[in-house]
């Protein structure tokens, strides 16, 4: 018996704000979730799986138009023609209250109800699937605790969209615990909601977050896909299968020990080339993070557009045109010795304040809260928080902004001394 466990498809996730990025491969980015779903169906058909489990968040919320639902139905009909049933649970993004448009699902798609937990039985395989869909986006109770008893002698699968206890970075949707899952007596827990793959327990029962099949921003890096599970007698074998068509990566580029721009060019090539090879030829989206301490900080801060152009050119060369630089983040700083107080003038006073703020992160945070509150309030919501945030709430980002200010001050002081 073989099945696929997938989740968090987020078909046609809007990816708002792409217009802010000149040169972004907009069509590829916006079509990536569809291609990943198509790859999922290709895998199911080619590997002749017996069924597919989708653990919530097929969609990203209400559709912008009917084409989103029509595309999903077309992919489900491909599975129907191959004789593959689908067992679908609604999560927080596609809860009954979130999707207002209606579309009749193909006959092979079996949707878990919202009012109570239910069991779907596949008699020929002696498999029982237990689950409950979200009626509303907010589900504060532990749904798993009320799941049905396992069917004796059958392979029992729990289907659960949940923020398991300990995932502080995720909102508490249908929160539960490993002890609760273990106590249900099932053989496999197919979990969704967390977009990073993680095997929480390998066996007895196997408990897995499969992750999402396509990363959507720089907070969802690395390989993305589904779980392919095969059960023979008492033996369970599972493997992650990559489905993504566009690979996100955050690449650290240290400047420590680099003497000049030529050294910088040679140094950044290595991690970029490694990221391109890890992507296996896929189109890539890279967030480049300049880190460390060194004299190059002055050039990087004084000429950010030139530095970005250099990095984009190198990325294009090492990837054969298959990498897009989504953002360049300054997390580096000038050498401590470069920040010596100068003459008693406003620029030197500012440098002194910068040194004091760098030495006291709590004071830097308070200073930023006071100085940047008005600016932050004027920013679009997407820039104030989340993966597209410009980082005003991130201590590392504030330190980087402080470093840029220091570099500009030093440059002005150098000009004044000439």
C-alpha positions as a Markdown table, in Angstrom:
| # | Residue | x | y | z |
|---|---|---|---|---|
| 1 | Unk | 0.0 | 0.0 | 0.0 |
| 2 | Unk | 1.4 | 3.4 | -1.0 |
| 3 | Unk | 0.1 | 6.9 | -0.3 |
| 4 | Unk | 1.1 | 10.5 | -0.5 |
| 5 | Unk | 0.9 | 12.9 | 2.5 |
| 6 | Unk | 0.9 | 16.5 | 1.5 |
| 7 | Unk | -0.3 | 19.8 | 2.9 |
| 8 | Unk | -0.3 | 23.6 | 2.6 |
| 9 | Unk | -0.6 | 23.8 | -1.1 |
| 10 | Unk | -1.6 | 27.5 | -1.0 |
| 11 | Unk | -2.6 | 27.3 | -4.7 |
| 12 | Unk | -2.4 | 30.8 | -6.3 |
| 13 | Unk | -1.0 | 32.3 | -3.1 |
| 14 | Unk | -1.1 | 36.0 | -4.1 |
| 15 | Unk | 2.6 | 36.9 | -3.3 |
| 16 | Unk | 1.7 | 40.6 | -3.0 |
| 17 | Unk | 4.3 | 43.2 | -3.4 |
| 18 | Unk | 6.3 | 41.6 | -6.2 |
| 19 | Unk | 6.1 | 44.9 | -8.1 |
| 20 | Unk | 8.5 | 46.4 | -5.6 |
| 21 | Unk | 11.3 | 44.2 | -7.0 |
| 22 | Unk | 12.6 | 45.2 | -10.4 |
| 23 | Unk | 13.6 | 42.2 | -12.5 |
| 24 | Unk | 11.6 | 39.7 | -10.4 |
| 25 | Unk | 10.5 | 36.6 | -12.3 |
| 26 | Unk | 6.8 | 37.4 | -11.6 |
| 27 | Unk | 5.2 | 34.8 | -13.8 |
| 28 | Unk | 7.4 | 32.0 | -12.5 |
| 29 | Unk | 6.8 | 33.1 | -8.9 |
| 30 | Unk | 3.0 | 33.4 | -9.3 |
| 31 | Unk | 2.8 | 30.1 | -11.2 |
| 32 | Unk | 5.0 | 28.1 | -8.8 |
| 33 | Unk | 2.3 | 26.8 | -6.5 |
| 34 | Unk | 0.3 | 25.5 | -9.5 |
| 35 | Unk | 3.4 | 23.8 | -11.0 |
| 36 | Unk | 4.2 | 22.2 | -7.6 |
| 37 | Unk | 0.6 | 20.7 | -7.4 |
| 38 | Unk | 1.0 | 19.4 | -11.0 |
| 39 | Unk | 4.2 | 17.8 | -10.0 |
| 40 | Unk | 2.4 | 16.2 | -7.0 |
| 41 | Unk | -0.2 | 14.7 | -9.3 |
| 42 | Unk | 2.5 | 13.5 | -11.7 |
| 43 | Unk | 4.2 | 11.7 | -8.8 |
| 44 | Unk | 1.0 | 10.1 | -7.6 |
| 45 | Unk | 0.2 | 8.8 | -11.1 |
| 46 | Unk | 3.7 | 7.6 | -11.9 |
| 47 | Unk | 4.2 | 5.9 | -8.6 |
| 48 | Unk | 0.7 | 4.4 | -8.7 |
| 49 | Unk | -0.2 | 5.4 | -5.2 |
| 50 | Unk | -3.4 | 4.1 | -3.6 |
| 51 | Unk | -4.6 | 7.4 | -2.3 |
| 52 | Unk | -3.5 | 11.0 | -1.5 |
| 53 | Unk | -4.0 | 12.8 | 1.8 |
| 54 | Unk | -4.1 | 16.6 | 1.8 |
| 55 | Unk | -3.9 | 18.1 | 5.3 |
| 56 | Unk | -5.4 | 21.5 | 4.8 |
| 57 | Unk | -4.7 | 24.9 | 3.3 |
| 58 | Unk | -5.2 | 23.9 | -0.3 |
| 59 | Unk | -5.9 | 27.6 | -0.9 |
| 60 | Unk | -4.6 | 30.8 | 0.7 |
| 61 | Unk | -8.0 | 32.1 | 1.5 |
| 62 | Unk | -10.9 | 33.2 | -0.7 |
| 63 | Unk | -10.1 | 33.0 | -4.4 |
| 64 | Unk | -9.5 | 36.1 | -6.4 |
| 65 | Unk | -11.4 | 34.4 | -9.2 |
| 66 | Unk | -12.9 | 31.0 | -10.1 |
| 67 | Unk | -9.7 | 29.9 | -12.0 |
| 68 | Unk | -8.0 | 28.9 | -8.7 |
| 69 | Unk | -10.8 | 26.4 | -7.9 |
| 70 | Unk | -11.0 | 25.2 | -11.5 |
| 71 | Unk | -7.3 | 24.5 | -11.6 |
| 72 | Unk | -7.5 | 22.5 | -8.4 |
| 73 | Unk | -10.4 | 20.5 | -9.7 |
| 74 | Unk | -8.6 | 19.8 | -13.0 |
| 75 | Unk | -5.7 | 18.3 | -11.1 |
| 76 | Unk | -8.0 | 16.2 | -8.9 |
| 77 | Unk | -9.7 | 14.9 | -12.0 |
| 78 | Unk | -6.3 | 13.7 | -13.3 |
| 79 | Unk | -6.1 | 11.6 | -10.1 |
| 80 | Unk | -9.7 | 10.5 | -10.6 |
| 81 | Unk | -8.9 | 9.2 | -14.1 |
| 82 | Unk | -5.9 | 7.3 | -12.6 |
| 83 | Unk | -8.3 | 5.7 | -10.0 |
| 84 | Unk | -6.6 | 7.5 | -7.1 |
| 85 | Unk | -8.9 | 8.8 | -4.3 |
| 86 | Unk | -8.1 | 12.0 | -2.3 |
| 87 | Unk | -8.8 | 12.6 | 1.4 |
| 88 | Unk | -9.0 | 16.3 | 2.1 |
| 89 | Unk | -9.1 | 18.3 | 5.3 |
| 90 | Unk | -9.7 | 22.0 | 5.4 |
| 91 | Unk | -7.2 | 24.1 | 7.4 |
| 92 | Unk | -7.2 | 27.6 | 8.8 |
| 93 | Unk | -6.7 | 29.3 | 5.4 |
| 94 | Unk | -9.4 | 27.4 | 3.5 |
| 95 | Unk | -11.8 | 26.9 | 6.4 |
| 96 | Unk | -15.5 | 26.7 | 5.6 |
| 97 | Unk | -15.8 | 30.3 | 6.7 |
| 98 | Unk | -12.9 | 31.6 | 4.6 |
| 99 | Unk | -14.0 | 30.3 | 1.2 |
| 100 | Unk | -17.2 | 31.9 | 0.0 |
| 101 | Unk | -17.2 | 30.7 | -3.6 |
| 102 | Unk | -18.5 | 27.2 | -4.2 |
| 103 | Unk | -17.3 | 24.5 | -6.6 |
| 104 | Unk | -18.4 | 20.9 | -6.7 |
| 105 | Unk | -15.3 | 18.7 | -6.1 |
| 106 | Unk | -14.7 | 15.6 | -8.3 |
| 107 | Unk | -16.2 | 12.4 | -7.0 |
| 108 | Unk | -12.8 | 11.0 | -6.0 |
| 109 | Unk | -12.2 | 13.8 | -3.4 |
| 110 | Unk | -13.5 | 13.0 | 0.1 |
| 111 | Unk | -13.7 | 16.0 | 2.4 |
| 112 | Unk | -13.6 | 15.6 | 6.2 |
| 113 | Unk | -16.7 | 17.2 | 7.8 |
| 114 | Unk | -16.4 | 20.3 | 10.0 |
| 115 | Unk | -18.9 | 19.6 | 12.7 |
| 116 | Unk | -17.2 | 16.5 | 14.1 |
| 117 | Unk | -14.3 | 14.1 | 13.5 |
| 118 | Unk | -15.1 | 11.3 | 11.0 |
| 119 | Unk | -13.5 | 8.2 | 9.6 |
| 120 | Unk | -13.1 | 7.2 | 6.0 |
| 121 | Unk | -12.5 | 3.5 | 5.4 |
| 122 | Unk | -10.8 | 2.0 | 2.4 |
| 123 | Unk | -11.9 | -1.6 | 2.8 |
| 124 | Unk | -9.7 | -3.1 | 0.1 |
| 125 | Unk | -6.6 | -1.8 | 1.8 |
| 126 | Unk | -7.8 | -2.1 | 5.4 |
| 127 | Unk | -7.0 | 1.6 | 5.9 |
| 128 | Unk | -8.9 | 4.0 | 8.1 |
| 129 | Unk | -8.4 | 7.8 | 7.9 |
| 130 | Unk | -9.6 | 10.0 | 10.7 |
| 131 | Unk | -9.9 | 13.7 | 10.6 |
| 132 | Unk | -12.0 | 16.9 | 10.9 |
| 133 | Unk | -12.0 | 20.0 | 8.8 |
| 134 | Unk | -11.9 | 23.6 | 10.2 |
| 135 | Unk | -15.3 | 25.3 | 10.2 |
| 136 | Unk | -13.6 | 28.6 | 11.1 |
| 137 | Unk | -10.2 | 30.0 | 10.7 |
| 138 | Unk | -9.7 | 30.2 | 14.5 |
| 139 | Unk | -9.8 | 26.7 | 16.2 |
| 140 | Unk | -8.5 | 27.1 | 19.7 |
| 141 | Unk | -9.5 | 23.6 | 20.9 |
| 142 | Unk | -7.5 | 20.3 | 20.6 |
| 143 | Unk | -9.4 | 18.5 | 17.8 |
| 144 | Unk | -7.1 | 15.4 | 18.0 |
| 145 | Unk | -8.3 | 14.6 | 21.5 |
| 146 | Unk | -11.8 | 13.9 | 20.1 |
| 147 | Unk | -10.7 | 11.8 | 17.1 |
| 148 | Unk | -12.4 | 8.3 | 16.7 |
| 149 | Unk | -10.9 | 5.2 | 18.1 |
| 150 | Unk | -8.6 | 3.3 | 15.7 |
| 151 | Unk | -10.1 | 0.5 | 13.7 |
| 152 | Unk | -8.6 | -2.7 | 15.1 |
| 153 | Unk | -6.3 | -4.6 | 12.8 |
| 154 | Unk | -6.3 | -1.8 | 10.2 |
| 155 | Unk | -3.7 | 0.8 | 9.3 |
| 156 | Unk | -5.0 | 4.0 | 11.0 |
| 157 | Unk | -4.0 | 7.5 | 9.7 |
| 158 | Unk | -4.7 | 10.6 | 11.7 |
| 159 | Unk | -5.2 | 13.7 | 9.5 |
| 160 | Unk | -4.6 | 16.9 | 11.5 |
| 161 | Unk | -3.9 | 20.6 | 10.7 |
| 162 | Unk | -2.3 | 21.8 | 13.9 |
| 163 | Unk | 0.2 | 24.0 | 15.6 |
| 164 | Unk | 1.7 | 21.4 | 17.9 |
| 165 | Unk | 2.8 | 22.5 | 21.3 |
| 166 | Unk | 6.3 | 24.1 | 21.1 |
| 167 | Unk | 5.8 | 25.8 | 17.7 |
| 168 | Unk | 5.8 | 29.4 | 19.1 |
| 169 | Unk | 6.4 | 30.8 | 15.6 |
| 170 | Unk | 3.0 | 29.5 | 14.5 |
| 171 | Unk | -0.4 | 30.7 | 15.5 |
| 172 | Unk | -2.2 | 28.2 | 17.8 |
| 173 | Unk | -4.6 | 26.4 | 15.5 |
| 174 | Unk | -6.1 | 23.2 | 16.9 |
| 175 | Unk | -3.1 | 22.9 | 19.3 |
| 176 | Unk | -2.3 | 19.5 | 20.6 |
| 177 | Unk | 0.7 | 17.5 | 22.1 |
| 178 | Unk | 2.8 | 14.6 | 21.1 |
| 179 | Unk | 1.4 | 12.7 | 24.1 |
| 180 | Unk | -2.2 | 13.2 | 22.8 |
| 181 | Unk | -1.2 | 11.9 | 19.3 |
| 182 | Unk | 0.6 | 8.9 | 20.7 |
| 183 | Unk | -2.3 | 8.1 | 22.9 |
| 184 | Unk | -4.8 | 7.8 | 20.0 |
| 185 | Unk | -3.4 | 4.4 | 18.9 |
| 186 | Unk | -2.9 | 5.3 | 15.3 |
| 187 | Unk | -0.1 | 4.1 | 13.0 |
| 188 | Unk | 0.6 | 7.4 | 11.2 |
| 189 | Unk | -0.1 | 11.0 | 11.9 |
| 190 | Unk | -0.2 | 13.2 | 8.7 |
| 191 | Unk | 0.2 | 16.7 | 10.0 |
| 192 | Unk | -0.1 | 20.1 | 8.3 |
| 193 | Unk | 0.1 | 23.8 | 9.0 |
| 194 | Unk | 3.9 | 24.0 | 9.7 |
| 195 | Unk | 5.6 | 24.7 | 6.3 |
| 196 | Unk | 9.0 | 23.1 | 7.3 |
| 197 | Unk | 9.3 | 19.3 | 7.0 |
| 198 | Unk | 9.9 | 17.6 | 10.3 |
| 199 | Unk | 9.7 | 14.0 | 11.5 |
| 200 | Unk | 8.5 | 14.4 | 15.1 |
| 201 | Unk | 8.5 | 10.6 | 15.7 |
| 202 | Unk | 9.8 | 8.0 | 13.3 |
| 203 | Unk | 7.6 | 5.1 | 14.3 |
| 204 | Unk | 5.1 | 3.8 | 16.9 |
| 205 | Unk | 3.3 | 6.0 | 15.5 |
| 206 | Unk | 5.1 | 7.9 | 12.8 |
| 207 | Unk | 4.3 | 11.6 | 13.2 |
| 208 | Unk | 5.3 | 13.9 | 10.4 |
| 209 | Unk | 4.9 | 17.5 | 9.2 |
| 210 | Unk | 5.4 | 17.1 | 5.5 |
| 211 | Unk | 5.9 | 20.9 | 4.9 |
| 212 | Unk | 4.6 | 22.7 | 1.9 |
| 213 | Unk | 5.3 | 21.7 | -1.7 |
| 214 | Unk | 6.5 | 25.1 | -2.8 |
| 215 | Unk | 8.2 | 27.8 | -0.8 |
| 216 | Unk | 6.6 | 31.2 | -1.3 |
| 217 | Unk | 9.1 | 33.7 | 0.3 |
| 218 | Unk | 12.5 | 33.8 | 2.0 |
| 219 | Unk | 11.0 | 32.5 | 5.2 |
| 220 | Unk | 10.4 | 29.1 | 3.4 |
| 221 | Unk | 13.8 | 28.0 | 2.2 |
| 222 | Unk | 15.3 | 24.7 | 1.1 |
| 223 | Unk | 13.6 | 21.7 | -0.6 |
| 224 | Unk | 9.8 | 21.5 | -0.5 |
| 225 | Unk | 7.6 | 18.6 | -1.3 |
| 226 | Unk | 5.6 | 15.8 | 0.2 |
| 227 | Unk | 5.9 | 12.4 | 1.9 |
| 228 | Unk | 5.7 | 9.2 | -0.1 |
| 229 | Unk | 4.7 | 6.4 | 2.3 |
| 230 | Unk | 4.8 | 2.7 | 1.6 |
| 231 | Unk | 3.5 | 0.1 | 4.0 |
| 232 | Unk | 4.2 | -3.7 | 3.5 |
| 233 | Unk | 3.0 | -5.9 | 6.3 |
| 234 | Unk | 4.4 | -4.4 | 9.5 |
| 235 | Unk | 7.1 | -2.4 | 7.7 |
| 236 | Unk | 6.6 | 1.3 | 7.0 |
| 237 | Unk | 9.0 | 3.1 | 4.6 |
| 238 | Unk | 8.7 | 6.8 | 3.9 |
| 239 | Unk | 10.7 | 9.3 | 1.9 |
| 240 | Unk | 10.4 | 13.1 | 1.2 |
| 241 | Unk | 10.0 | 13.9 | -2.5 |
| 242 | Unk | 10.8 | 17.3 | -3.8 |
| 243 | Unk | 8.1 | 19.0 | -5.8 |
| 244 | Unk | 9.1 | 22.7 | -5.8 |
| 245 | Unk | 9.9 | 24.5 | -9.1 |
| 246 | Unk | 11.5 | 27.6 | -7.5 |
| 247 | Unk | 13.9 | 27.2 | -4.6 |
| 248 | Unk | 14.3 | 30.0 | -2.0 |
| 249 | Unk | 17.6 | 30.4 | -0.1 |
| 250 | Unk | 19.1 | 32.9 | 2.4 |
| 251 | Unk | 22.8 | 33.0 | 1.7 |
| 252 | Unk | 25.2 | 34.3 | 4.3 |
| 253 | Unk | 28.1 | 36.3 | 2.8 |
| 254 | Unk | 30.8 | 37.1 | 5.5 |
| 255 | Unk | 33.1 | 40.1 | 4.9 |
| 256 | Unk | 35.5 | 39.2 | 7.7 |
| 257 | Unk | 39.1 | 39.2 | 6.5 |
| 258 | Unk | 38.3 | 40.6 | 3.0 |
| 259 | Unk | 40.7 | 43.4 | 2.0 |
| 260 | Unk | 39.2 | 44.7 | -1.2 |
| 261 | Unk | 36.4 | 44.4 | -3.7 |
| 262 | Unk | 38.3 | 41.7 | -5.7 |
| 263 | Unk | 38.5 | 39.5 | -2.6 |
| 264 | Unk | 34.8 | 40.2 | -2.0 |
| 265 | Unk | 33.9 | 39.0 | -5.5 |
| 266 | Unk | 35.9 | 35.8 | -5.2 |
| 267 | Unk | 34.5 | 35.1 | -1.7 |
| 268 | Unk | 30.8 | 35.5 | -2.5 |
| 269 | Unk | 31.0 | 33.2 | -5.5 |
| 270 | Unk | 31.5 | 30.0 | -3.4 |
| 271 | Unk | 28.3 | 30.1 | -1.3 |
| 272 | Unk | 26.3 | 31.3 | -4.3 |
| 273 | Unk | 27.5 | 28.4 | -6.4 |
| 274 | Unk | 26.8 | 25.9 | -3.6 |
| 275 | Unk | 23.2 | 27.3 | -3.4 |
| 276 | Unk | 22.7 | 26.9 | -7.1 |
| 277 | Unk | 24.0 | 23.3 | -7.0 |
| 278 | Unk | 21.7 | 22.5 | -4.1 |
| 279 | Unk | 18.7 | 23.8 | -6.1 |
| 280 | Unk | 19.4 | 21.1 | -8.7 |
| 281 | Unk | 19.0 | 23.4 | -11.7 |
| 282 | Unk | 15.7 | 25.0 | -10.5 |
| 283 | Unk | 15.1 | 28.7 | -10.8 |
| 284 | Unk | 16.2 | 30.2 | -7.4 |
| 285 | Unk | 15.3 | 33.2 | -5.4 |
| 286 | Unk | 18.1 | 34.4 | -3.1 |
| 287 | Unk | 18.2 | 36.7 | -0.2 |
| 288 | Unk | 21.8 | 37.7 | 0.3 |
| 289 | Unk | 22.9 | 38.6 | 3.8 |
| 290 | Unk | 26.2 | 40.5 | 4.3 |
| 291 | Unk | 27.6 | 39.6 | 7.7 |
| 292 | Unk | 30.7 | 40.1 | 9.8 |
| 293 | Unk | 33.1 | 42.9 | 10.4 |
| 294 | Unk | 35.7 | 44.5 | 8.1 |
| 295 | Unk | 36.9 | 47.5 | 6.2 |
| 296 | Unk | 34.6 | 46.6 | 3.2 |
| 297 | Unk | 31.7 | 47.7 | 5.3 |
| 298 | Unk | 32.4 | 51.3 | 4.4 |
| 299 | Unk | 32.2 | 50.6 | 0.7 |
| 300 | Unk | 29.1 | 48.4 | 1.1 |
| 301 | Unk | 27.3 | 51.1 | 3.1 |
| 302 | Unk | 28.4 | 54.1 | 1.1 |
| 303 | Unk | 27.6 | 52.5 | -2.3 |
| 304 | Unk | 24.7 | 50.0 | -1.7 |
| 305 | Unk | 23.4 | 50.2 | -5.3 |
| 306 | Unk | 26.8 | 49.4 | -6.7 |
| 307 | Unk | 27.3 | 46.6 | -4.2 |
| 308 | Unk | 23.9 | 45.1 | -5.1 |
| 309 | Unk | 24.7 | 45.4 | -8.8 |
| 310 | Unk | 27.9 | 43.5 | -8.3 |
| 311 | Unk | 26.1 | 40.8 | -6.3 |
| 312 | Unk | 23.4 | 40.4 | -8.9 |
| 313 | Unk | 25.9 | 40.1 | -11.7 |
| 314 | Unk | 27.8 | 37.4 | -9.8 |
| 315 | Unk | 24.6 | 35.6 | -9.0 |
| 316 | Unk | 23.6 | 35.6 | -12.7 |
| 317 | Unk | 27.0 | 34.3 | -13.7 |
| 318 | Unk | 27.3 | 31.4 | -11.3 |
| 319 | Unk | 23.7 | 30.3 | -11.8 |
| 320 | Unk | 23.6 | 30.6 | -15.6 |
| 321 | Unk | 20.8 | 33.1 | -15.3 |
| 322 | Unk | 18.8 | 30.8 | -13.0 |
| 323 | Unk | 19.0 | 32.9 | -9.8 |
| 324 | Unk | 17.1 | 36.1 | -8.9 |
| 325 | Unk | 18.4 | 38.2 | -6.0 |
| 326 | Unk | 15.3 | 39.1 | -4.0 |
| 327 | Unk | 17.0 | 41.2 | -1.4 |
| 328 | Unk | 20.4 | 42.2 | -0.1 |
| 329 | Unk | 20.5 | 42.6 | 3.7 |
| 330 | Unk | 23.3 | 44.5 | 5.4 |
| 331 | Unk | 24.1 | 42.7 | 8.6 |
| 332 | Unk | 27.8 | 43.6 | 8.6 |
| 333 | Unk | 29.6 | 46.4 | 10.5 |
| 334 | Unk | 32.7 | 48.5 | 10.4 |
| 335 | Unk | 35.8 | 47.4 | 12.5 |
| 336 | Unk | 35.5 | 48.6 | 16.0 |
| 337 | Unk | 38.7 | 50.6 | 15.7 |
| 338 | Unk | 37.3 | 52.7 | 12.9 |
| 339 | Unk | 34.7 | 54.3 | 15.1 |
| 340 | Unk | 37.0 | 56.6 | 17.0 |
| 341 | Unk | 35.6 | 59.9 | 18.2 |
| 342 | Unk | 36.7 | 62.8 | 16.0 |
| 343 | Unk | 36.7 | 66.6 | 16.6 |
| 344 | Unk | 34.0 | 68.0 | 18.8 |
| 345 | Unk | 31.3 | 68.5 | 16.0 |
| 346 | Unk | 27.8 | 67.2 | 15.3 |
| 347 | Unk | 29.1 | 64.3 | 13.1 |
| 348 | Unk | 31.4 | 63.1 | 15.9 |
| 349 | Unk | 28.6 | 63.4 | 18.4 |
| 350 | Unk | 26.5 | 61.2 | 16.2 |
| 351 | Unk | 29.3 | 58.7 | 16.0 |
| 352 | Unk | 29.5 | 58.7 | 19.7 |
| 353 | Unk | 25.8 | 58.1 | 20.1 |
| 354 | Unk | 26.0 | 55.2 | 17.6 |
| 355 | Unk | 28.8 | 53.6 | 19.6 |
| 356 | Unk | 26.7 | 53.9 | 22.8 |
| 357 | Unk | 23.6 | 52.4 | 21.1 |
| 358 | Unk | 25.6 | 49.5 | 19.7 |
| 359 | Unk | 26.9 | 48.7 | 23.1 |
| 360 | Unk | 23.4 | 48.6 | 24.6 |
| 361 | Unk | 20.8 | 46.7 | 22.5 |
| 362 | Unk | 18.0 | 47.6 | 24.9 |
| 363 | Unk | 18.8 | 51.3 | 24.5 |
| 364 | Unk | 19.0 | 50.8 | 20.7 |
| 365 | Unk | 15.5 | 49.2 | 20.7 |
| 366 | Unk | 14.1 | 52.1 | 22.8 |
| 367 | Unk | 15.7 | 54.7 | 20.6 |
| 368 | Unk | 14.3 | 53.0 | 17.5 |
| 369 | Unk | 10.8 | 52.8 | 19.0 |
| 370 | Unk | 10.9 | 56.5 | 19.6 |
| 371 | Unk | 12.6 | 57.6 | 16.4 |
| 372 | Unk | 11.0 | 55.2 | 13.9 |
| 373 | Unk | 7.5 | 54.9 | 15.3 |
| 374 | Unk | 6.1 | 57.5 | 13.0 |
| 375 | Unk | 7.9 | 56.1 | 9.9 |
| 376 | Unk | 6.8 | 52.6 | 10.7 |
| 377 | Unk | 3.2 | 53.6 | 11.0 |
| 378 | Unk | 3.2 | 54.9 | 7.5 |
| 379 | Unk | 4.6 | 51.7 | 6.0 |
| 380 | Unk | 2.2 | 49.2 | 4.3 |
| 381 | Unk | 1.3 | 46.2 | 6.6 |
| 382 | Unk | 3.5 | 43.8 | 4.5 |
| 383 | Unk | 6.6 | 45.9 | 5.3 |
| 384 | Unk | 5.9 | 46.2 | 9.0 |
| 385 | Unk | 5.9 | 42.5 | 9.8 |
| 386 | Unk | 6.2 | 39.0 | 8.3 |
| 387 | Unk | 8.7 | 37.7 | 5.7 |
| 388 | Unk | 8.6 | 40.9 | 3.6 |
| 389 | Unk | 9.3 | 43.2 | 6.6 |
| 390 | Unk | 12.1 | 45.7 | 6.3 |
| 391 | Unk | 13.1 | 44.6 | 9.8 |
| 392 | Unk | 12.4 | 47.5 | 12.1 |
| 393 | Unk | 11.4 | 45.0 | 14.8 |
| 394 | Unk | 14.5 | 42.8 | 14.2 |
| 395 | Unk | 17.4 | 43.5 | 16.5 |
| 396 | Unk | 19.9 | 42.4 | 13.9 |
| 397 | Unk | 18.3 | 44.6 | 11.3 |
| 398 | Unk | 18.4 | 47.6 | 13.6 |
| 399 | Unk | 22.1 | 46.9 | 14.2 |
| 400 | Unk | 22.7 | 46.8 | 10.5 |
| 401 | Unk | 20.9 | 50.1 | 10.0 |
| 402 | Unk | 23.1 | 51.6 | 12.7 |
| 403 | Unk | 26.1 | 50.2 | 10.9 |
| 404 | Unk | 25.0 | 51.9 | 7.7 |
| 405 | Unk | 24.6 | 55.2 | 9.5 |
| 406 | Unk | 28.1 | 54.9 | 11.0 |
| 407 | Unk | 29.6 | 54.2 | 7.6 |
| 408 | Unk | 27.9 | 57.4 | 6.2 |
| 409 | Unk | 29.1 | 59.4 | 9.1 |
| 410 | Unk | 32.7 | 58.2 | 8.7 |
| 411 | Unk | 32.6 | 59.0 | 5.0 |
| 412 | Unk | 31.4 | 62.6 | 5.8 |
| 413 | Unk | 34.2 | 62.9 | 8.4 |
| 414 | Unk | 36.8 | 61.7 | 5.9 |
| 415 | Unk | 35.5 | 64.2 | 3.3 |
| 416 | Unk | 35.7 | 67.0 | 5.8 |
| 417 | Unk | 39.3 | 66.1 | 6.7 |
| 418 | Unk | 40.5 | 66.3 | 3.1 |
